[in-house]
Amino acid sequence: MSVQLRVVLDQASQVVDADQARAALSLTAGLVATAPRGCVVSALVPRGAEVPVHGVQDVRGLPLGRQELAATWQLGIAPGVGGGLIHAPSLMAPLVRHDRANDNDQVTVTLWDLDAWEAPERLSKAQLVWQRAMLKRAAKHADAVVVPSHSMAERLGELGRFGDRVRVIAGAAPEGFAVPADASRRREDLQIPERYITLVGDADSLLQGFRSAAQAGADAVVLDAPEGSEPVLADVAAAAGLPERRAHIRGSLGDEDRAAVLGGAAALVATSAASAWPWRAVEAMTLSVPLVAVESGVHRDVLADGAAIVSTDEIPDAVIDALGAGERRLRVLAADRSRAFSWASSAERLWALHAEL
C-alpha cells in the first residue's frame, strides 16, 4: 500500500496571490519528481478546479469553492477532507484536531510572509483577520509550520507556541525561469526604457531606490506595484530627485514578461526589510542580475553573498558600484547563490519532514 501525500492547491481555480500559486504548483511538481519509493502525490482542490501538474495520482475536489473553504477552515470545519498526510503550501489548510500518533494523520502548512503581524497596513481587514486566525489554528493543530528562512523561524517563535514544530524550507524561482527569446519586444511593449534598474519594495522603503537611480543616471522600473499606487510612487520618486518620466511603475507581470524586465535590468534593488520570501530577488539571482538589498534577516539568510547587502543609507553608493566596477563580480555571485535553490530540493526536504513526523 502506497503512502499518499495530499497537497492543498487552494488557488487551482482562483488565483489570489500569483507568487504563492506558482510556488504551490512548482512544489507539487517537485514532490512528484522526488517521491520516495512507495509514495505518491495527490491534490485537494476547491470545487470545480483542475490541477495542471503531471504525475499527480488523484485529485479530490472538495465540496466548497475557495472562499467557502477559507471561511469554514477558519472556523475549524473541514468537510470532505479526511485524514492522512496533508501539506498546504500556504495557511489555507484544514487545521482541525487529529491524531498523528494513532491514525498517522499529519497536517503541515507554509507561511511565506509575516505581513499580518509586521505590516498589517498592506492587507485588507478581512485578510488580516483571516491570516491571524489561521496562524492561531496552526499553533493549535499543525504538526509543522514551514517558513522559508531562519530569521522568519525565529520571529514566528515569538508569535505563538510552536515549540520545535517550525521548519525552514526555502522556495525557488519558477521552474525554467529564463529570459525569453523575444525579451526586447516584450520590454518595448511594456514601455521599458533601455537603461534602467528594477526596484522592489513598498512606498515607505523605495525612496532610496529611486535616489540611487537618480544618482546613477538610470531610469527606475518598479515591479509588483499595488493597483492604484502609481501617483504615490511617482511622488516618492520626485522627492528622491527622479523625474516622473524616469519612474516606470508596473504591477504584477507574467513569468516571461517579468523575466524579460529583470533580465534587461542593470541591477535589481530590494529595498524592503520585511519578513517575507524575496521572490523577485531570487528570480534576479537566477538570471545573474547584479543585486543590491537592504540589510535584513531574510536577505542575510537567503541572498547571503549573492548580493550586496547594505544599510538603507548605503543603497545609492552600492547601486553605483553594481553598475560599474562591481557588476561582473555581482553577476557571478548571484548566479552561484541561485544554485542553492530549487523546487526539487525543497520537495525532498518536505518529504523528509513528513517522514520525520
Secondary structure, DSSP 4 states (H G I P E B T S, - for coil): --EEEEEE-TTSS--S-HHHHHHHHHHHHHHHHTPPTTEEEEEEE-TT-----TT--EEEE-SS-HHHHHHHHHTT--TT--SSEEEESSS-S------HHHH--EEEEE--B-HHHH-GGGS-HHHHHHHHHHHHHHHHH-SEEEESSHHHHHHHHTTS--TT-EEE----PPTT----TTHHHHHHHTT--SSEEEEES-TTT-HHHHHHHHHHT-EEEE-SPPTT-HHHHHHHHHHTT--GGGEEE-----HHHHHHHHHT-S-EEE----SB--HHHHHHHHTT--EEEE--HHHHHHTGGGSEEE-GGGHHHHHHHHTTTTHHHHHHHHHHHHTT--HHHHHHHHHHHHHH-
